[in-house]
């Protein structure tokens, strides 16, 4: 399992698949989110999406505010690289012609 910026990756053939599931379940639990918010790599700058935990450990500028609509930056449909690859191939192809 690997973590980058709060995103977790589970390999397709983990050595201990049940242990990975237990860890992921804990990370998403109330206690896990409290620990990550308080003690994680970016402690104080990460506001858990859970609303059932205190936010005192989160820097005031990083706390989500009630009534504000936030932009989701992790939508998988935005991660389609095919259009980007096609554009790069087109630009690189035009560069070779000149």
Backbone as XML, in Angstrom:
<?xml version="1.0"?>
<chain id="A" units="angstrom">
  <residue number="1" name="UNK">
    <atom name="N" x="0.853" y="-1.159" z="0.000"/>
    <atom name="CA" x="0.000" y="0.000" z="0.000"/>
    <atom name="C" x="0.904" y="1.228" z="0.000"/>
  </residue>
  <residue number="2" name="UNK">
    <atom name="N" x="0.499" y="2.244" z="-0.735"/>
    <atom name="CA" x="1.274" y="3.475" z="-0.819"/>
    <atom name="C" x="0.321" y="4.652" z="-0.649"/>
  </residue>
  <residue number="3" name="UNK">
    <atom name="N" x="0.823" y="5.728" z="-0.102"/>
    <atom name="CA" x="0.002" y="6.920" z="0.088"/>
    <atom name="C" x="0.700" y="8.144" z="-0.481"/>
  </residue>
  <residue number="4" name="UNK">
    <atom name="N" x="-0.024" y="8.905" z="-1.253"/>
    <atom name="CA" x="0.494" y="10.155" z="-1.800"/>
    <atom name="C" x="-0.584" y="11.200" z="-1.625"/>
  </residue>
  <residue number="5" name="UNK">
    <atom name="N" x="-0.302" y="12.216" z="-0.855"/>
    <atom name="CA" x="-1.254" y="13.309" z="-0.680"/>
    <atom name="C" x="-2.624" y="12.900" z="-0.203"/>
  </residue>
  <residue number="6" name="UNK">
    <atom name="N" x="-2.699" y="11.877" z="0.630"/>
    <atom name="CA" x="-3.990" y="11.451" z="1.155"/>
    <atom name="C" x="-4.700" y="10.433" z="0.288"/>
  </residue>
  <residue number="7" name="UNK">
    <atom name="N" x="-4.124" y="10.067" z="-0.840"/>
    <atom name="CA" x="-4.698" y="9.032" z="-1.702"/>
    <atom name="C" x="-3.950" y="7.732" z="-1.446"/>
  </residue>
  <residue number="8" name="UNK">
    <atom name="N" x="-4.659" y="6.645" z="-1.363"/>
    <atom name="CA" x="-4.039" y="5.360" z="-1.067"/>
    <atom name="C" x="-4.191" y="4.429" z="-2.246"/>
  </residue>
  <residue number="9" name="UNK">
    <atom name="N" x="-3.164" y="3.637" z="-2.471"/>
    <atom name="CA" x="-3.121" y="2.706" z="-3.585"/>
    <atom name="C" x="-2.950" y="1.310" z="-3.031"/>
  </residue>
  <residue number="10" name="UNK">
    <atom name="N" x="-3.773" y="0.396" z="-3.450"/>
    <atom name="CA" x="-3.673" y="-0.990" z="-3.028"/>
    <atom name="C" x="-3.211" y="-1.805" z="-4.227"/>
  </residue>
  <residue number="11" name="UNK">
    <atom name="N" x="-2.087" y="-2.468" z="-4.085"/>
    <atom name="CA" x="-1.536" y="-3.269" z="-5.181"/>
    <atom name="C" x="-2.472" y="-4.435" z="-5.496"/>
  </residue>
  <residue number="12" name="UNK">
    <atom name="N" x="-2.406" y="-4.935" z="-6.726"/>
    <atom name="CA" x="-3.329" y="-5.985" z="-7.129"/>
    <atom name="C" x="-3.020" y="-7.336" z="-6.486"/>
  </residue>
  <residue number="13" name="UNK">
    <atom name="N" x="-1.799" y="-7.557" z="-6.004"/>
    <atom name="CA" x="-1.458" y="-8.818" z="-5.335"/>
    <atom name="C" x="-0.682" y="-8.524" z="-4.051"/>
  </residue>
  <residue number="14" name="UNK">
    <atom name="N" x="-1.348" y="-7.933" z="-3.057"/>
    <atom name="CA" x="-0.638" y="-7.618" z="-1.815"/>
    <atom name="C" x="-0.220" y="-8.885" z="-1.085"/>
  </residue>
  <residue number="15" name="UNK">
    <atom name="N" x="0.854" y="-8.791" z="-0.329"/>
    <atom name="CA" x="1.350" y="-9.948" z="0.427"/>
    <atom name="C" x="0.308" y="-10.439" z="1.428"/>
  </residue>
  <residue number="16" name="UNK">
    <atom name="N" x="-0.391" y="-9.502" z="2.051"/>
    <atom name="CA" x="-1.402" y="-9.845" z="3.043"/>
    <atom name="C" x="-2.673" y="-9.054" z="2.736"/>
  </residue>
  <residue number="17" name="UNK">
    <atom name="N" x="-3.510" y="-9.547" z="1.800"/>
    <atom name="CA" x="-4.687" y="-8.789" z="1.371"/>
    <atom name="C" x="-5.639" y="-8.429" z="2.514"/>
  </residue>
  <residue number="18" name="UNK">
    <atom name="N" x="-5.823" y="-9.312" z="3.461"/>
    <atom name="CA" x="-6.735" y="-8.998" z="4.571"/>
    <atom name="C" x="-6.165" y="-7.908" z="5.446"/>
  </residue>
  <residue number="19" name="UNK">
    <atom name="N" x="-4.851" y="-7.889" z="5.647"/>
    <atom name="CA" x="-4.226" y="-6.836" z="6.443"/>
    <atom name="C" x="-4.417" y="-5.490" z="5.754"/>
  </residue>
  <residue number="20" name="UNK">
    <atom name="N" x="-4.304" y="-5.464" z="4.429"/>
    <atom name="CA" x="-4.517" y="-4.226" z="3.678"/>
    <atom name="C" x="-5.938" y="-3.721" z="3.857"/>
  </residue>
  <residue number="21" name="UNK">
    <atom name="N" x="-6.904" y="-4.632" z="3.818"/>
    <atom name="CA" x="-8.305" y="-4.243" z="4.006"/>
    <atom name="C" x="-8.543" y="-3.694" z="5.404"/>
  </residue>
  <residue number="22" name="UNK">
    <atom name="N" x="-7.925" y="-4.324" z="6.397"/>
    <atom name="CA" x="-8.072" y="-3.851" z="7.774"/>
    <atom name="C" x="-7.497" y="-2.444" z="7.896"/>
  </residue>
  <residue number="23" name="UNK">
    <atom name="N" x="-6.314" y="-2.219" z="7.302"/>
    <atom name="CA" x="-5.692" y="-0.898" z="7.371"/>
    <atom name="C" x="-6.551" y="0.157" z="6.680"/>
  </residue>
  <residue number="24" name="UNK">
    <atom name="N" x="-7.051" y="-0.145" z="5.492"/>
    <atom name="CA" x="-7.891" y="0.818" z="4.767"/>
    <atom name="C" x="-9.153" y="1.130" z="5.570"/>
  </residue>
  <residue number="25" name="UNK">
    <atom name="N" x="-9.767" y="0.097" z="6.129"/>
    <atom name="CA" x="-10.965" y="0.326" z="6.956"/>
    <atom name="C" x="-10.643" y="1.215" z="8.140"/>
  </residue>
  <residue number="26" name="UNK">
    <atom name="N" x="-9.476" y="0.997" z="8.772"/>
    <atom name="CA" x="-9.101" y="1.837" z="9.900"/>
    <atom name="C" x="-8.831" y="3.267" z="9.446"/>
  </residue>
  <residue number="27" name="UNK">
    <atom name="N" x="-8.114" y="3.440" z="8.321"/>
    <atom name="CA" x="-7.807" y="4.777" z="7.826"/>
    <atom name="C" x="-9.072" y="5.586" z="7.560"/>
  </residue>
  <residue number="28" name="UNK">
    <atom name="N" x="-10.119" y="4.914" z="7.111"/>
    <atom name="CA" x="-11.376" y="5.595" z="6.815"/>
    <atom name="C" x="-12.294" y="5.713" z="8.024"/>
  </residue>
  <residue number="29" name="UNK">
    <atom name="N" x="-11.941" y="5.035" z="9.107"/>
    <atom name="CA" x="-12.774" y="5.091" z="10.307"/>
    <atom name="C" x="-12.632" y="6.446" z="10.992"/>
  </residue>
  <residue number="30" name="UNK">
    <atom name="N" x="-13.471" y="6.675" z="11.952"/>
    <atom name="CA" x="-13.427" y="7.927" z="12.725"/>
    <atom name="C" x="-12.064" y="8.082" z="13.393"/>
  </residue>
  <residue number="31" name="UNK">
    <atom name="N" x="-11.601" y="7.022" z="14.076"/>
    <atom name="CA" x="-10.300" y="7.091" z="14.759"/>
    <atom name="C" x="-9.155" y="7.306" z="13.765"/>
  </residue>
  <residue number="32" name="UNK">
    <atom name="N" x="-9.212" y="6.632" z="12.642"/>
    <atom name="CA" x="-8.166" y="6.790" z="11.630"/>
    <atom name="C" x="-8.122" y="8.193" z="11.061"/>
  </residue>
  <residue number="33" name="UNK">
    <atom name="N" x="-9.277" y="8.764" z="10.788"/>
    <atom name="CA" x="-9.325" y="10.125" z="10.251"/>
    <atom name="C" x="-8.855" y="11.157" z="11.275"/>
  </residue>
  <residue number="34" name="UNK">
    <atom name="N" x="-9.185" y="10.922" z="12.538"/>
    <atom name="CA" x="-8.694" y="11.815" z="13.592"/>
    <atom name="C" x="-7.168" y="11.762" z="13.631"/>
  </residue>
  <residue number="35" name="UNK">
    <atom name="N" x="-6.611" y="10.553" z="13.590"/>
    <atom name="CA" x="-5.153" y="10.391" z="13.646"/>
    <atom name="C" x="-4.479" y="11.032" z="12.436"/>
  </residue>
  <residue number="36" name="UNK">
    <atom name="N" x="-5.017" y="10.814" z="11.243"/>
    <atom name="CA" x="-4.415" y="11.411" z="10.044"/>
    <atom name="C" x="-4.507" y="12.924" z="10.063"/>
  </residue>
  <residue number="37" name="UNK">
    <atom name="N" x="-5.619" y="13.437" z="10.510"/>
    <atom name="CA" x="-5.809" y="14.884" z="10.569"/>
    <atom name="C" x="-4.872" y="15.517" z="11.596"/>
  </residue>
  <residue number="38" name="UNK">
    <atom name="N" x="-4.660" y="14.829" z="12.701"/>
    <atom name="CA" x="-3.845" y="15.355" z="13.800"/>
    <atom name="C" x="-2.356" y="15.071" z="13.614"/>
  </residue>
  <residue number="39" name="UNK">
    <atom name="N" x="-2.001" y="13.845" z="13.145"/>
    <atom name="CA" x="-0.606" y="13.412" z="13.156"/>
    <atom name="C" x="-0.056" y="13.050" z="11.782"/>
  </residue>
  <residue number="40" name="UNK">
    <atom name="N" x="-0.857" y="13.148" z="10.741"/>
    <atom name="CA" x="-0.418" y="12.727" z="9.415"/>
    <atom name="C" x="0.709" y="13.571" z="8.855"/>
  </residue>
  <residue number="41" name="UNK">
    <atom name="N" x="1.165" y="13.185" z="7.673"/>
    <atom name="CA" x="2.286" y="13.860" z="7.010"/>
    <atom name="C" x="2.069" y="15.366" z="6.899"/>
  </residue>
  <residue number="42" name="UNK">
    <atom name="N" x="0.852" y="15.772" z="6.616"/>
    <atom name="CA" x="0.523" y="17.193" z="6.493"/>
    <atom name="C" x="-0.368" y="17.633" z="7.651"/>
  </residue>
  <residue number="43" name="UNK">
    <atom name="N" x="-0.002" y="17.230" z="8.850"/>
    <atom name="CA" x="-0.816" y="17.527" z="10.034"/>
    <atom name="C" x="-1.132" y="19.013" z="10.114"/>
  </residue>
  <residue number="44" name="UNK">
    <atom name="N" x="-2.399" y="19.287" z="10.368"/>
    <atom name="CA" x="-2.840" y="20.669" z="10.498"/>
    <atom name="C" x="-3.287" y="21.301" z="9.192"/>
  </residue>
  <residue number="45" name="UNK">
    <atom name="N" x="-2.915" y="20.686" z="8.078"/>
    <atom name="CA" x="-3.315" y="21.265" z="6.793"/>
    <atom name="C" x="-4.313" y="20.381" z="6.045"/>
  </residue>
  <residue number="46" name="UNK">
    <atom name="N" x="-4.657" y="19.238" z="6.615"/>
    <atom name="CA" x="-5.601" y="18.337" z="5.974"/>
    <atom name="C" x="-6.880" y="18.259" z="6.796"/>
  </residue>
  <residue number="47" name="UNK">
    <atom name="N" x="-7.987" y="18.683" z="6.208"/>
    <atom name="CA" x="-9.283" y="18.634" z="6.868"/>
    <atom name="C" x="-10.019" y="17.406" z="6.354"/>
  </residue>
  <residue number="48" name="UNK">
    <atom name="N" x="-10.277" y="16.459" z="7.229"/>
    <atom name="CA" x="-10.995" y="15.254" z="6.834"/>
    <atom name="C" x="-12.382" y="15.628" z="6.317"/>
  </residue>
  <residue number="49" name="UNK">
    <atom name="N" x="-12.889" y="14.857" z="5.381"/>
    <atom name="CA" x="-14.249" y="15.069" z="4.887"/>
    <atom name="C" x="-15.297" y="14.633" z="5.906"/>
  </residue>
  <residue number="50" name="UNK">
    <atom name="N" x="-14.873" y="13.886" z="6.910"/>
    <atom name="CA" x="-15.814" y="13.455" z="7.946"/>
    <atom name="C" x="-16.252" y="14.661" z="8.748"/>
  </residue>
  <residue number="51" name="UNK">
    <atom name="N" x="-17.556" y="14.735" z="8.996"/>
    <atom name="CA" x="-18.082" y="15.868" z="9.771"/>
    <atom name="C" x="-18.311" y="15.496" z="11.230"/>
  </residue>
  <residue number="52" name="UNK">
    <atom name="N" x="-18.036" y="14.238" z="11.570"/>
    <atom name="CA" x="-18.262" y="13.781" z="12.941"/>
    <atom name="C" x="-16.989" y="13.828" z="13.789"/>
  </residue>
  <residue number="53" name="UNK">
    <atom name="N" x="-15.961" y="14.558" z="13.334"/>
    <atom name="CA" x="-14.750" y="14.694" z="14.129"/>
    <atom name="C" x="-14.423" y="16.177" z="14.321"/>
  </residue>
  <residue number="54" name="UNK">
    <atom name="N" x="-13.759" y="16.470" z="15.432"/>
    <atom name="CA" x="-13.388" y="17.848" z="15.754"/>
    <atom name="C" x="-12.369" y="18.368" z="14.743"/>
  </residue>
  <residue number="55" name="UNK">
    <atom name="N" x="-12.371" y="19.651" z="14.531"/>
    <atom name="CA" x="-11.469" y="20.279" z="13.573"/>
    <atom name="C" x="-10.433" y="21.168" z="14.251"/>
  </residue>
  <residue number="56" name="UNK">
    <atom name="N" x="-10.299" y="21.050" z="15.580"/>
    <atom name="CA" x="-9.369" y="21.902" z="16.326"/>
    <atom name="C" x="-7.927" y="21.706" z="15.879"/>
  </residue>
  <residue number="57" name="UNK">
    <atom name="N" x="-7.582" y="20.515" z="15.374"/>
    <atom name="CA" x="-6.214" y="20.243" z="14.933"/>
    <atom name="C" x="-5.918" y="20.780" z="13.536"/>
  </residue>
  <residue number="58" name="UNK">
    <atom name="N" x="-6.949" y="21.236" z="12.842"/>
    <atom name="CA" x="-6.781" y="21.744" z="11.483"/>
    <atom name="C" x="-6.573" y="23.251" z="11.534"/>
  </residue>
  <residue number="59" name="UNK">
    <atom name="N" x="-5.563" y="23.723" z="10.836"/>
    <atom name="CA" x="-5.302" y="25.171" z="10.794"/>
    <atom name="C" x="-6.582" y="25.869" z="10.323"/>
  </residue>
  <residue number="60" name="UNK">
    <atom name="N" x="-6.957" y="26.992" z="10.940"/>
    <atom name="CA" x="-8.209" y="27.674" z="10.586"/>
    <atom name="C" x="-8.348" y="27.991" z="9.091"/>
  </residue>
  <residue number="61" name="UNK">
    <atom name="N" x="-7.263" y="28.303" z="8.416"/>
    <atom name="CA" x="-7.344" y="28.597" z="6.975"/>
    <atom name="C" x="-7.618" y="27.359" z="6.134"/>
  </residue>
  <residue number="62" name="UNK">
    <atom name="N" x="-7.372" y="26.182" z="6.691"/>
    <atom name="CA" x="-7.544" y="24.931" z="5.948"/>
    <atom name="C" x="-8.866" y="24.232" z="6.254"/>
  </residue>
  <residue number="63" name="UNK">
    <atom name="N" x="-9.646" y="24.769" z="7.164"/>
    <atom name="CA" x="-10.922" y="24.140" z="7.537"/>
    <atom name="C" x="-11.983" y="24.415" z="6.491"/>
  </residue>
  <residue number="64" name="UNK">
    <atom name="N" x="-12.772" y="23.380" z="6.201"/>
    <atom name="CA" x="-13.908" y="23.564" z="5.300"/>
    <atom name="C" x="-14.972" y="24.385" z="6.023"/>
  </residue>
  <residue number="65" name="UNK">
    <atom name="N" x="-15.689" y="25.160" z="5.250"/>
    <atom name="CA" x="-16.729" y="26.011" z="5.831"/>
    <atom name="C" x="-18.106" y="25.510" z="5.412"/>
  </residue>
  <residue number="66" name="UNK">
    <atom name="N" x="-19.037" y="25.545" z="6.342"/>
    <atom name="CA" x="-20.414" y="25.125" z="6.058"/>
    <atom name="C" x="-21.010" y="26.005" z="4.966"/>
  </residue>
  <residue number="67" name="UNK">
    <atom name="N" x="-21.774" y="25.398" z="4.073"/>
    <atom name="CA" x="-22.480" y="26.144" z="3.042"/>
    <atom name="C" x="-21.651" y="26.470" z="1.809"/>
  </residue>
  <residue number="68" name="UNK">
    <atom name="N" x="-20.360" y="26.124" z="1.816"/>
    <atom name="CA" x="-19.501" y="26.404" z="0.664"/>
    <atom name="C" x="-19.457" y="25.165" z="-0.221"/>
  </residue>
  <residue number="69" name="UNK">
    <atom name="N" x="-19.607" y="25.356" z="-1.517"/>
    <atom name="CA" x="-19.522" y="24.248" z="-2.452"/>
    <atom name="C" x="-18.075" y="24.175" z="-2.950"/>
  </residue>
  <residue number="70" name="UNK">
    <atom name="N" x="-17.417" y="23.054" z="-2.672"/>
    <atom name="CA" x="-16.015" y="22.878" z="-3.031"/>
    <atom name="C" x="-15.889" y="22.083" z="-4.324"/>
  </residue>
  <residue number="71" name="UNK">
    <atom name="N" x="-14.860" y="22.362" z="-5.066"/>
    <atom name="CA" x="-14.572" y="21.659" z="-6.315"/>
    <atom name="C" x="-13.857" y="20.359" z="-5.997"/>
  </residue>
  <residue number="72" name="UNK">
    <atom name="N" x="-14.370" y="19.262" z="-6.513"/>
    <atom name="CA" x="-13.718" y="17.970" z="-6.319"/>
    <atom name="C" x="-12.549" y="17.864" z="-7.283"/>
  </residue>
  <residue number="73" name="UNK">
    <atom name="N" x="-11.366" y="17.709" z="-6.739"/>
    <atom name="CA" x="-10.167" y="17.624" z="-7.569"/>
    <atom name="C" x="-9.766" y="16.176" z="-7.858"/>
  </residue>
  <residue number="74" name="UNK">
    <atom name="N" x="-10.531" y="15.215" z="-7.349"/>
    <atom name="CA" x="-10.136" y="13.823" z="-7.478"/>
    <atom name="C" x="-11.101" y="13.005" z="-8.344"/>
  </residue>
  <residue number="75" name="UNK">
    <atom name="N" x="-11.870" y="13.661" z="-9.160"/>
    <atom name="CA" x="-12.835" y="12.969" z="-10.009"/>
    <atom name="C" x="-12.100" y="12.118" z="-11.051"/>
  </residue>
  <residue number="76" name="UNK">
    <atom name="N" x="-12.280" y="10.793" z="-11.048"/>
    <atom name="CA" x="-11.548" y="9.924" z="-11.973"/>
    <atom name="C" x="-11.776" y="10.264" z="-13.454"/>
  </residue>
  <residue number="77" name="UNK">
    <atom name="N" x="-12.934" y="10.819" z="-13.795"/>
    <atom name="CA" x="-13.180" y="11.127" z="-15.204"/>
    <atom name="C" x="-12.293" y="12.268" z="-15.694"/>
  </residue>
  <residue number="78" name="UNK">
    <atom name="N" x="-11.757" y="13.052" z="-14.769"/>
    <atom name="CA" x="-10.854" y="14.139" z="-15.164"/>
    <atom name="C" x="-9.439" y="13.645" z="-15.396"/>
  </residue>
  <residue number="79" name="UNK">
    <atom name="N" x="-9.178" y="12.397" z="-15.084"/>
    <atom name="CA" x="-7.832" y="11.854" z="-15.174"/>
    <atom name="C" x="-7.612" y="11.063" z="-16.458"/>
  </residue>
  <residue number="80" name="UNK">
    <atom name="N" x="-8.479" y="11.239" z="-17.424"/>
    <atom name="CA" x="-8.332" y="10.560" z="-18.698"/>
    <atom name="C" x="-7.194" y="11.228" z="-19.476"/>
  </residue>
  <residue number="81" name="UNK">
    <atom name="N" x="-6.112" y="10.523" z="-19.671"/>
    <atom name="CA" x="-4.930" y="11.088" z="-20.311"/>
    <atom name="C" x="-4.968" y="10.974" z="-21.836"/>
  </residue>
  <residue number="82" name="UNK">
    <atom name="N" x="-5.934" y="10.267" z="-22.393"/>
    <atom name="CA" x="-5.976" y="10.069" z="-23.843"/>
    <atom name="C" x="-5.999" y="11.400" z="-24.610"/>
  </residue>
  <residue number="83" name="UNK">
    <atom name="N" x="-6.851" y="12.379" z="-24.263"/>
    <atom name="CA" x="-6.830" y="13.651" z="-24.999"/>
    <atom name="C" x="-5.477" y="14.365" z="-24.894"/>
  </residue>
  <residue number="84" name="UNK">
    <atom name="N" x="-4.853" y="14.269" z="-23.733"/>
    <atom name="CA" x="-3.545" y="14.893" z="-23.555"/>
    <atom name="C" x="-2.514" y="14.202" z="-24.434"/>
  </residue>
  <residue number="85" name="UNK">
    <atom name="N" x="-2.531" y="12.880" z="-24.442"/>
    <atom name="CA" x="-1.593" y="12.121" z="-25.269"/>
    <atom name="C" x="-1.800" y="12.436" z="-26.750"/>
  </residue>
  <residue number="86" name="UNK">
    <atom name="N" x="-3.058" y="12.531" z="-27.175"/>
    <atom name="CA" x="-3.341" y="12.850" z="-28.577"/>
    <atom name="C" x="-2.815" y="14.237" z="-28.945"/>
  </residue>
  <residue number="87" name="UNK">
    <atom name="N" x="-2.986" y="15.203" z="-28.058"/>
    <atom name="CA" x="-2.485" y="16.549" z="-28.305"/>
    <atom name="C" x="-0.961" y="16.552" z="-28.399"/>
  </residue>
  <residue number="88" name="UNK">
    <atom name="N" x="-0.307" y="15.860" z="-27.491"/>
    <atom name="CA" x="1.159" y="15.783" z="-27.523"/>
    <atom name="C" x="1.627" y="15.136" z="-28.813"/>
  </residue>
  <residue number="89" name="UNK">
    <atom name="N" x="0.992" y="14.036" z="-29.197"/>
    <atom name="CA" x="1.365" y="13.372" z="-30.443"/>
    <atom name="C" x="1.153" y="14.285" z="-31.646"/>
  </residue>
  <residue number="90" name="UNK">
    <atom name="N" x="0.060" y="15.044" z="-31.638"/>
    <atom name="CA" x="-0.228" y="15.966" z="-32.741"/>
    <atom name="C" x="0.845" y="17.061" z="-32.801"/>
  </residue>
  <residue number="91" name="UNK">
    <atom name="N" x="1.157" y="17.652" z="-31.664"/>
    <atom name="CA" x="2.162" y="18.725" z="-31.626"/>
    <atom name="C" x="3.533" y="18.194" z="-32.030"/>
  </residue>
  <residue number="92" name="UNK">
    <atom name="N" x="3.890" y="17.024" z="-31.512"/>
    <atom name="CA" x="5.204" y="16.442" z="-31.838"/>
    <atom name="C" x="5.262" y="16.070" z="-33.307"/>
  </residue>
  <residue number="93" name="UNK">
    <atom name="N" x="4.155" y="15.606" z="-33.861"/>
    <atom name="CA" x="4.106" y="15.265" z="-35.294"/>
    <atom name="C" x="4.255" y="16.509" z="-36.163"/>
  </residue>
  <residue number="94" name="UNK">
    <atom name="N" x="3.616" y="17.615" z="-35.774"/>
    <atom name="CA" x="3.722" y="18.861" z="-36.532"/>
    <atom name="C" x="5.133" y="19.430" z="-36.437"/>
  </residue>
  <residue number="95" name="UNK">
    <atom name="N" x="5.793" y="19.236" z="-35.308"/>
    <atom name="CA" x="7.156" y="19.718" z="-35.132"/>
    <atom name="C" x="8.121" y="19.010" z="-36.070"/>
  </residue>
  <residue number="96" name="UNK">
    <atom name="N" x="7.899" y="17.730" z="-36.338"/>
    <atom name="CA" x="8.764" y="16.970" z="-37.232"/>
    <atom name="C" x="8.595" y="17.401" z="-38.681"/>
  </residue>
  <residue number="97" name="UNK">
    <atom name="N" x="7.397" y="17.894" z="-39.040"/>
    <atom name="CA" x="7.146" y="18.302" z="-40.423"/>
    <atom name="C" x="7.883" y="19.588" z="-40.757"/>
  </residue>
  <residue number="98" name="UNK">
    <atom name="N" x="8.083" y="20.462" z="-39.777"/>
    <atom name="CA" x="8.697" y="21.771" z="-40.030"/>
    <atom name="C" x="10.168" y="21.661" z="-40.130"/>
  </residue>
</chain>
